[in-house]
Amino acid sequence: MGKVLSIFGGIIAILLGIILLFKWIKVFIIGLQFCIVAALLFGGLMAVLFGIIEIRDAKELKKIEQEEKK
């Protein structure tokens, strides 16, 4: 009974989601635009931070290699 109930509940949720999507399409598009902007901002921030970390690690590795040669 629980499996059948979950299928019917899922179908109802899908239909309700489709109806509300068409009713609130402008709000959905604004939310989607916000998600894209947020993903680009956080992705760019992560790229900058990882680049800084890579540069710092490269300098530290070079320093350790120079100490080993001495």
A tleap script that builds the chain and sets N, CA, C and O, in Angstrom:
source leaprc.protein.ff14SB
mol = sequence {
  NMET GLY LYS VAL LEU SER ILE PHE GLY GLY
  ILE ILE ALA ILE LEU LEU GLY ILE ILE LEU
  LEU PHE LYS TRP ILE LYS VAL PHE ILE ILE
  GLY LEU GLN PHE CYS ILE VAL ALA ALA LEU
  LEU PHE GLY GLY LEU MET ALA VAL LEU PHE
  GLY ILE ILE GLU ILE ARG ASP ALA LYS GLU
  LEU LYS LYS ILE GLU GLN GLU GLU LYS CLYS
}
set mol.1.N position { 0.825 -1.200 0.000 }
set mol.1.CA position { 0.000 0.000 0.000 }
set mol.1.C position { 0.863 1.255 0.000 }
set mol.1.O position { 0.512 2.239 -0.652 }
set mol.2.N position { 1.984 1.243 0.718 }
set mol.2.CA position { 2.853 2.409 0.804 }
set mol.2.C position { 3.506 2.742 -0.529 }
set mol.2.O position { 3.731 3.911 -0.844 }
set mol.3.N position { 3.818 1.683 -1.333 }
set mol.3.CA position { 4.446 1.916 -2.635 }
set mol.3.C position { 3.479 2.599 -3.591 }
set mol.3.O position { 3.847 3.522 -4.318 }
set mol.4.N position { 2.233 2.127 -3.579 }
set mol.4.CA position { 1.207 2.706 -4.447 }
set mol.4.C position { 0.910 4.142 -4.016 }
set mol.4.O position { 0.744 5.026 -4.856 }
set mol.5.N position { 0.844 4.368 -2.708 }
set mol.5.CA position { 0.575 5.702 -2.180 }
set mol.5.C position { 1.695 6.666 -2.555 }
set mol.5.O position { 1.436 7.830 -2.860 }
set mol.6.N position { 2.934 6.189 -2.532 }
set mol.6.CA position { 4.053 7.061 -2.904 }
set mol.6.C position { 4.013 7.406 -4.386 }
set mol.6.O position { 4.379 8.517 -4.768 }
set mol.7.N position { 3.574 6.474 -5.228 }
set mol.7.CA position { 3.453 6.753 -6.656 }
set mol.7.C position { 2.376 7.804 -6.899 }
set mol.7.O position { 2.599 8.760 -7.642 }
set mol.8.N position { 1.200 7.634 -6.272 }
set mol.8.CA position { 0.127 8.612 -6.432 }
set mol.8.C position { 0.537 9.981 -5.876 }
set mol.8.O position { 0.245 11.010 -6.485 }
set mol.9.N position { 1.203 9.992 -4.738 }
set mol.9.CA position { 1.681 11.249 -4.166 }
set mol.9.C position { 2.680 11.933 -5.085 }
set mol.9.O position { 2.664 13.156 -5.229 }
set mol.10.N position { 3.551 11.141 -5.709 }
set mol.10.CA position { 4.524 11.686 -6.648 }
set mol.10.C position { 3.856 12.269 -7.882 }
set mol.10.O position { 4.242 13.339 -8.354 }
set mol.11.N position { 2.861 11.575 -8.404 }
set mol.11.CA position { 2.133 12.073 -9.580 }
set mol.11.C position { 1.412 13.378 -9.245 }
set mol.11.O position { 1.427 14.319 -10.039 }
set mol.12.N position { 0.791 13.434 -8.087 }
set mol.12.CA position { 0.098 14.656 -7.663 }
set mol.12.C position { 1.100 15.808 -7.504 }
set mol.12.O position { 0.819 16.937 -7.905 }
set mol.13.N position { 2.254 15.521 -6.926 }
set mol.13.CA position { 3.271 16.558 -6.746 }
set mol.13.C position { 3.789 17.052 -8.096 }
set mol.13.O position { 4.030 18.247 -8.264 }
set mol.14.N position { 3.963 16.144 -9.057 }
set mol.14.CA position { 4.417 16.545 -10.393 }
set mol.14.C position { 3.383 17.436 -11.065 }
set mol.14.O position { 3.726 18.484 -11.611 }
set mol.15.N position { 2.112 17.022 -11.029 }
set mol.15.CA position { 1.051 17.816 -11.652 }
set mol.15.C position { 0.940 19.200 -10.995 }
set mol.15.O position { 0.808 20.213 -11.682 }
set mol.16.N position { 0.993 19.227 -9.674 }
set mol.16.CA position { 0.926 20.503 -8.961 }
set mol.16.C position { 2.124 21.379 -9.310 }
set mol.16.O position { 1.984 22.590 -9.480 }
set mol.17.N position { 3.291 20.769 -9.415 }
set mol.17.CA position { 4.492 21.516 -9.792 }
set mol.17.C position { 4.388 22.104 -11.187 }
set mol.17.O position { 4.791 23.246 -11.409 }
set mol.18.N position { 3.851 21.337 -12.136 }
set mol.18.CA position { 3.683 21.839 -13.504 }
set mol.18.C position { 2.687 22.989 -13.538 }
set mol.18.O position { 2.925 23.999 -14.200 }
set mol.19.N position { 1.579 22.842 -12.829 }
set mol.19.CA position { 0.569 23.911 -12.787 }
set mol.19.C position { 1.160 25.185 -12.191 }
set mol.19.O position { 0.982 26.270 -12.744 }
set mol.20.N position { 1.859 25.057 -11.069 }
set mol.20.CA position { 2.442 26.237 -10.418 }
set mol.20.C position { 3.578 26.831 -11.236 }
set mol.20.O position { 3.804 28.040 -11.204 }
set mol.21.N position { 4.296 25.980 -11.972 }
set mol.21.CA position { 5.367 26.485 -12.833 }
set mol.21.C position { 4.802 27.425 -13.886 }
set mol.21.O position { 5.362 28.494 -14.131 }
set mol.22.N position { 3.702 27.034 -14.506 }
set mol.22.CA position { 3.090 27.906 -15.513 }
set mol.22.C position { 2.452 29.145 -14.887 }
set mol.22.O position { 2.437 30.217 -15.492 }
set mol.23.N position { 1.932 28.991 -13.686 }
set mol.23.CA position { 1.309 30.131 -13.011 }
set mol.23.C position { 2.364 31.138 -12.545 }
set mol.23.O position { 2.150 32.347 -12.634 }
set mol.24.N position { 3.495 30.645 -12.054 }
set mol.24.CA position { 4.539 31.495 -11.490 }
set mol.24.C position { 5.804 31.487 -12.348 }
set mol.24.O position { 6.914 31.495 -11.815 }
set mol.25.N position { 5.645 31.471 -13.664 }
set mol.25.CA position { 6.800 31.354 -14.556 }
set mol.25.C position { 7.776 32.522 -14.393 }
set mol.25.O position { 8.989 32.329 -14.475 }
set mol.26.N position { 7.254 33.735 -14.165 }
set mol.26.CA position { 8.152 34.892 -13.996 }
set mol.26.C position { 8.999 34.739 -12.737 }
set mol.26.O position { 10.196 35.026 -12.752 }
set mol.27.N position { 8.382 34.291 -11.659 }
set mol.27.CA position { 9.116 34.086 -10.409 }
set mol.27.C position { 10.147 32.972 -10.583 }
set mol.27.O position { 11.261 33.062 -10.067 }
set mol.28.N position { 9.767 31.920 -11.317 }
set mol.28.CA position { 10.682 30.809 -11.568 }
set mol.28.C position { 11.897 31.282 -12.364 }
set mol.28.O position { 13.029 30.912 -12.050 }
set mol.29.N position { 11.665 32.100 -13.393 }
set mol.29.CA position { 12.765 32.587 -14.221 }
set mol.29.C position { 13.684 33.497 -13.413 }
set mol.29.O position { 14.904 33.429 -13.559 }
set mol.30.N position { 13.115 34.342 -12.567 }
set mol.30.CA position { 13.934 35.203 -11.712 }
set mol.30.C position { 14.786 34.356 -10.761 }
set mol.30.O position { 15.968 34.635 -10.560 }
set mol.31.N position { 14.181 33.330 -10.184 }
set mol.31.CA position { 14.933 32.433 -9.307 }
set mol.31.C position { 16.033 31.700 -10.045 }
set mol.31.O position { 17.129 31.512 -9.516 }
set mol.32.N position { 15.739 31.282 -11.274 }
set mol.32.CA position { 16.741 30.598 -12.086 }
set mol.32.C position { 17.889 31.544 -12.437 }
set mol.32.O position { 19.053 31.143 -12.416 }
set mol.33.N position { 17.566 32.787 -12.756 }
set mol.33.CA position { 18.606 33.775 -13.042 }
set mol.33.C position { 19.470 34.010 -11.807 }
set mol.33.O position { 20.691 34.126 -11.915 }
set mol.34.N position { 18.847 34.080 -10.647 }
set mol.34.CA position { 19.613 34.276 -9.420 }
set mol.34.C position { 20.559 33.098 -9.187 }
set mol.34.O position { 21.711 33.290 -8.799 }
set mol.35.N position { 20.073 31.888 -9.424 }
set mol.35.CA position { 20.925 30.710 -9.223 }
set mol.35.C position { 22.125 30.726 -10.161 }
set mol.35.O position { 23.230 30.357 -9.765 }
set mol.36.N position { 21.911 31.152 -11.397 }
set mol.36.CA position { 23.021 31.216 -12.352 }
set mol.36.C position { 24.039 32.254 -11.898 }
set mol.36.O position { 25.242 31.995 -11.921 }
set mol.37.N position { 23.568 33.419 -11.490 }
set mol.37.CA position { 24.477 34.474 -11.021 }
set mol.37.C position { 25.235 34.015 -9.777 }
set mol.37.O position { 26.445 34.221 -9.677 }
set mol.38.N position { 24.536 33.396 -8.836 }
set mol.38.CA position { 25.185 32.921 -7.611 }
set mol.38.C position { 26.226 31.845 -7.931 }
set mol.38.O position { 27.308 31.837 -7.345 }
set mol.39.N position { 25.905 30.946 -8.851 }
set mol.39.CA position { 26.860 29.895 -9.229 }
set mol.39.C position { 28.108 30.506 -9.871 }
set mol.39.O position { 29.225 30.064 -9.601 }
set mol.40.N position { 27.922 31.506 -10.706 }
set mol.40.CA position { 29.079 32.157 -11.330 }
set mol.40.C position { 29.928 32.894 -10.298 }
set mol.40.O position { 31.156 32.828 -10.339 }
set mol.41.N position { 29.275 33.591 -9.377 }
set mol.41.CA position { 30.028 34.309 -8.341 }
set mol.41.C position { 30.817 33.355 -7.455 }
set mol.41.O position { 32.010 33.557 -7.230 }
set mol.42.N position { 30.155 32.318 -6.952 }
set mol.42.CA position { 30.842 31.374 -6.073 }
set mol.42.C position { 31.882 30.553 -6.830 }
set mol.42.O position { 32.935 30.232 -6.278 }
set mol.43.N position { 31.601 30.214 -8.081 }
set mol.43.CA position { 32.584 29.491 -8.887 }
set mol.43.C position { 33.819 30.331 -9.146 }
set mol.43.O position { 34.943 29.832 -9.075 }
set mol.44.N position { 33.611 31.620 -9.449 }
set mol.44.CA position { 34.748 32.518 -9.655 }
set mol.44.C position { 35.555 32.712 -8.387 }
set mol.44.O position { 36.785 32.734 -8.418 }
set mol.45.N position { 34.852 32.852 -7.270 }
set mol.45.CA position { 35.539 33.001 -5.989 }
set mol.45.C position { 36.375 31.766 -5.668 }
set mol.45.O position { 37.512 31.881 -5.210 }
set mol.46.N position { 35.810 30.592 -5.910 }
set mol.46.CA position { 36.565 29.355 -5.665 }
set mol.46.C position { 37.786 29.271 -6.567 }
set mol.46.O position { 38.855 28.855 -6.122 }
set mol.47.N position { 37.640 29.663 -7.836 }
set mol.47.CA position { 38.771 29.627 -8.768 }
set mol.47.C position { 39.890 30.548 -8.306 }
set mol.47.O position { 41.062 30.175 -8.354 }
set mol.48.N position { 39.534 31.755 -7.857 }
set mol.48.CA position { 40.547 32.698 -7.361 }
set mol.48.C position { 41.239 32.132 -6.123 }
set mol.48.O position { 42.466 32.170 -6.025 }
set mol.49.N position { 40.458 31.609 -5.179 }
set mol.49.CA position { 41.049 31.059 -3.957 }
set mol.49.C position { 41.958 29.871 -4.255 }
set mol.49.O position { 43.047 29.767 -3.691 }
set mol.50.N position { 41.519 28.974 -5.137 }
set mol.50.CA position { 42.358 27.817 -5.479 }
set mol.50.C position { 43.619 28.258 -6.209 }
set mol.50.O position { 44.680 27.661 -6.027 }
set mol.51.N position { 43.514 29.302 -7.038 }
set mol.51.CA position { 44.699 29.825 -7.707 }
set mol.51.C position { 45.704 30.387 -6.716 }
set mol.51.O position { 46.906 30.152 -6.839 }
set mol.52.N position { 45.209 31.129 -5.734 }
set mol.52.CA position { 46.086 31.681 -4.698 }
set mol.52.C position { 46.758 30.553 -3.916 }
set mol.52.O position { 47.953 30.616 -3.629 }
set mol.53.N position { 45.998 29.543 -3.581 }
set mol.53.CA position { 46.554 28.397 -2.843 }
set mol.53.C position { 47.624 27.692 -3.677 }
set mol.53.O position { 48.665 27.302 -3.148 }
set mol.54.N position { 47.371 27.526 -4.980 }
set mol.54.CA position { 48.353 26.878 -5.853 }
set mol.54.C position { 49.643 27.685 -5.923 }
set mol.54.O position { 50.733 27.115 -5.873 }
set mol.55.N position { 49.531 28.997 -6.037 }
set mol.55.CA position { 50.723 29.852 -6.089 }
set mol.55.C position { 51.501 29.751 -4.789 }
set mol.55.O position { 52.728 29.646 -4.801 }
set mol.56.N position { 50.782 29.783 -3.653 }
set mol.56.CA position { 51.435 29.682 -2.351 }
set mol.56.C position { 52.127 28.322 -2.198 }
set mol.56.O position { 53.240 28.247 -1.678 }
set mol.57.N position { 51.468 27.253 -2.648 }
set mol.57.CA position { 52.069 25.924 -2.553 }
set mol.57.C position { 53.297 25.801 -3.443 }
set mol.57.O position { 54.284 25.171 -3.062 }
set mol.58.N position { 53.239 26.401 -4.630 }
set mol.58.CA position { 54.388 26.349 -5.538 }
set mol.58.C position { 55.582 27.076 -4.935 }
set mol.58.O position { 56.712 26.595 -5.021 }
set mol.59.N position { 55.335 28.237 -4.324 }
set mol.59.CA position { 56.424 28.977 -3.672 }
set mol.59.C position { 57.012 28.173 -2.520 }
set mol.59.O position { 58.229 28.115 -2.344 }
set mol.60.N position { 56.131 27.555 -1.739 }
set mol.60.CA position { 56.600 26.767 -0.593 }
set mol.60.C position { 57.390 25.550 -1.054 }
set mol.60.O position { 58.402 25.207 -0.443 }
set mol.61.N position { 56.947 24.893 -2.117 }
set mol.61.CA position { 57.666 23.736 -2.650 }
set mol.61.C position { 59.028 24.147 -3.180 }
set mol.61.O position { 60.017 23.444 -2.974 }
set mol.62.N position { 59.083 25.289 -3.865 }
set mol.62.CA position { 60.355 25.785 -4.379 }
set mol.62.C position { 61.310 26.097 -3.234 }
set mol.62.O position { 62.507 25.825 -3.326 }
set mol.63.N position { 60.784 26.667 -2.160 }
set mol.63.CA position { 61.599 26.993 -0.994 }
set mol.63.C position { 62.145 25.719 -0.343 }
set mol.63.O position { 63.307 25.676 0.060 }
set mol.64.N position { 61.321 24.702 -0.243 }
set mol.64.CA position { 61.746 23.429 0.373 }
set mol.64.C position { 62.810 22.761 -0.499 }
set mol.64.O position { 63.773 22.200 0.023 }
set mol.65.N position { 62.641 22.818 -1.829 }
set mol.65.CA position { 63.635 22.224 -2.739 }
set mol.65.C position { 64.977 22.945 -2.629 }
set mol.65.O position { 66.028 22.309 -2.689 }
set mol.66.N position { 64.947 24.261 -2.470 }
set mol.66.CA position { 66.194 25.018 -2.340 }
set mol.66.C position { 66.884 24.673 -1.020 }
set mol.66.O position { 68.112 24.609 -0.966 }
set mol.67.N position { 66.111 24.449 0.041 }
set mol.67.CA position { 66.704 24.079 1.338 }
set mol.67.C position { 67.310 22.695 1.260 }
set mol.67.O position { 68.328 22.444 1.905 }
set mol.68.N position { 66.729 21.791 0.500 }
set mol.68.CA position { 67.278 20.444 0.381 }
set mol.68.C position { 68.595 20.430 -0.387 }
set mol.68.O position { 69.458 19.592 -0.125 }
set mol.69.N position { 68.752 21.355 -1.335 }
set mol.69.CA position { 69.986 21.412 -2.123 }
set mol.69.C position { 71.165 21.890 -1.272 }
set mol.69.O position { 72.312 21.553 -1.565 }
set mol.70.N position { 70.895 22.664 -0.231 }
set mol.70.CA position { 71.970 23.202 0.613 }
set mol.70.C position { 72.518 22.189 1.499 }
set mol.70.O position { 73.430 22.475 2.274 }
savepdb mol mol.pdb
quit
